[in-house]
Amino acid sequence: MSIHVATDVGGTFTDLVLFEYDPETMSGRMKALKVDTTPGEFEKGVIDAISRCGVPAPSIDMLAHGATIVINALTERRGAKTALLTTRGFRDVLEIGRGNRPDLFNLNFTKPASFVERQLRFEVTERVSHRGDIQTPARLEELADIAAHIKTGGVEAVAICCLHSYRNPENEQAIAKELRALLPDIPVVASSEISREWREYERSNTTVASAYVSPVVSNYLGLLRQGLSEQAFEGALYLMQSNGGMTSLQGALRNPVSMVESGPASGMLAARALGDLIGERNIIALDVGGTTAKCTLISEGRLPVSTEYHIERTSKNPGYPIQTAVIDLVEIGNGGGSIASVDEGGRLRVGPRSAGAKPGPVAYGRGGVLPTTTDANLFLGRIDPQQFLQGAVSPDMGAIEAAFALLGDKLGFSPRQAAQGVLRIANANMVNALKLVSTNKGYDPRDFVLMAFGGGGALHAIELAEELGIPRVIIPANSAVFSAWGMLLTDIRRDYTQTRIMELRASAAQAIIAVFTTMQDDAVQDFRCSGLGDVRPYFEHFVDLRYAGQEHTVKIKLDLAAPGNGADINALIASFHDHHEQRYTFRLPDAAVELVNVHLVAGASVEKPKPRFRESRNLTLEDAYRGVRDAFFEHDGVQTAAIYSADVLEPGMTLVGPAIVQDSTSSMVLSPGHQLTVDAYGNLIIELRGAPS
């Protein structure tokens, strides 16, 4: 038997999924558990989960791991003191940024502060043209003085980003080599090792971000590896990346910013995999955790991947761009631990502040006094107090009522009305997020199913679908640990993007093939350097296209299974017109089409669990029945709901709301009139009343 384990560190809980299987049939048993996340020492929560999973660490063949260490370091400003080296005359690219302030008429707007203070931004004499021609070789003799300033300035990491090095990195690589010799104890990150796309500000900020988190990631992974060694773990360790793929330990250390959204990515990958299994190709995936809610849209089975990613971007703040491949998702500060409050204008707000794991919601009894979404669900009968936190905690319902009484006093509401308001606001925030990935991008949510997971997904899914007119909802089996399960379905993956601007015409086909051929050769070498041995990766090919004169692009998959097969330019242009019209509502059939970026996906397959049918034990729906209790439904008010145990439900069983289906880690709230059916794999499939058949 072989054993694969996945761990997903969230803001509140650390999830673990264990799969023990027969390598011949790829079928076996799965086990899942949740433990508290350990802020500040996340590796301890991971080691704790592994020690409690019931299998000795030496028996584990593979461990897949996703964590919030990178995004936390960036948003909490806990990274390294970083210096930047750039082309002479471009010291202030980070300061200038972009004129893309979203709150255009705010006269008090202040630009986000750079991650590198000005006195630590240094200039080097060198110049490469936009075509990649070296106009001025790098004057490496200037680096000695710069290195001396870096040493005396207490710098812990260095970023290098030279003008147009995405086109020709020769000067930049020479600077990096010399600086590494001068500063052997300080990590040095060159932009050409991280991003080969144009846009100087975005590329500079990406390189700085990678250098900024490099010591943090190195320290965390070192502690994780040490903890695993103490448990005698000798299996393969893979790290989840933001692009929906895994990388080796060496690969993560070489490009740490690629893990900026590693946790959410695995859940979206799991949604696509489950959709393929059950024949659902159009999915809006929603992951509601303890701290945040994340969502993405899967169209025709394809997960959107973009390099136009920002952290901390809001309606008033442009945030910071990071040019790394990230599954295109929307993330909001609304989860089970989101704190409810009243702002200065007397309005009820939910999130983005979170109670986290410590002290946690009021229900945890760990010192939390501010009511959260979880407290509201408990108070309104949507969560069973007897099964709260797998029965490990008996929530203090009196303390929860007192917290909502204080909140209600500020609003003129009763405690129960205040709790209902919290749920309505939380749902409204999530509806807005779902619109951002659907209607705002030209997709009608009524043409999709909603797949909801995470600890809170099943609590809110039906009411969100009602609001958007989505006809069907899917709650996966083991939905509370679905993201961790997704890591076991993940291949090793690396994305390579290079800017190559050219007009898209028949003569461009060979040039495109030549670029992809070179990139594929580089990818094979990169896999070797990342500790993946002689793995021969498989490839997927994409291009970013635009109409001549436009700013932004549309990503199109290229039918190019291998170099030499040719590229059907006419079919590519036709596909671009269709996608552009869907995204922006118009097409320009007579306009010239430009290729901006070529995007290569290199992957290597790993063994994956084979989902099995849920076994029938000849039970009846009455066997799953656990009584009734009053519960609040947003669109139907307080109803008497039948309670069912999810662990007892079998394939083919059907029930109609109002009902609550619960297990030790989650609750599914089924509004009145909707029909739930258990499919062959144990997933809950809900058909909404009034939905078109």
Summary of the structure (lengths in Angstrom):
residues: 693
radius of gyration: 25.9
end to end distance: 44.3
largest distance: 81.4
contacts: 2475
relative contact order: 0.11
helix: 35%
strand: 27%
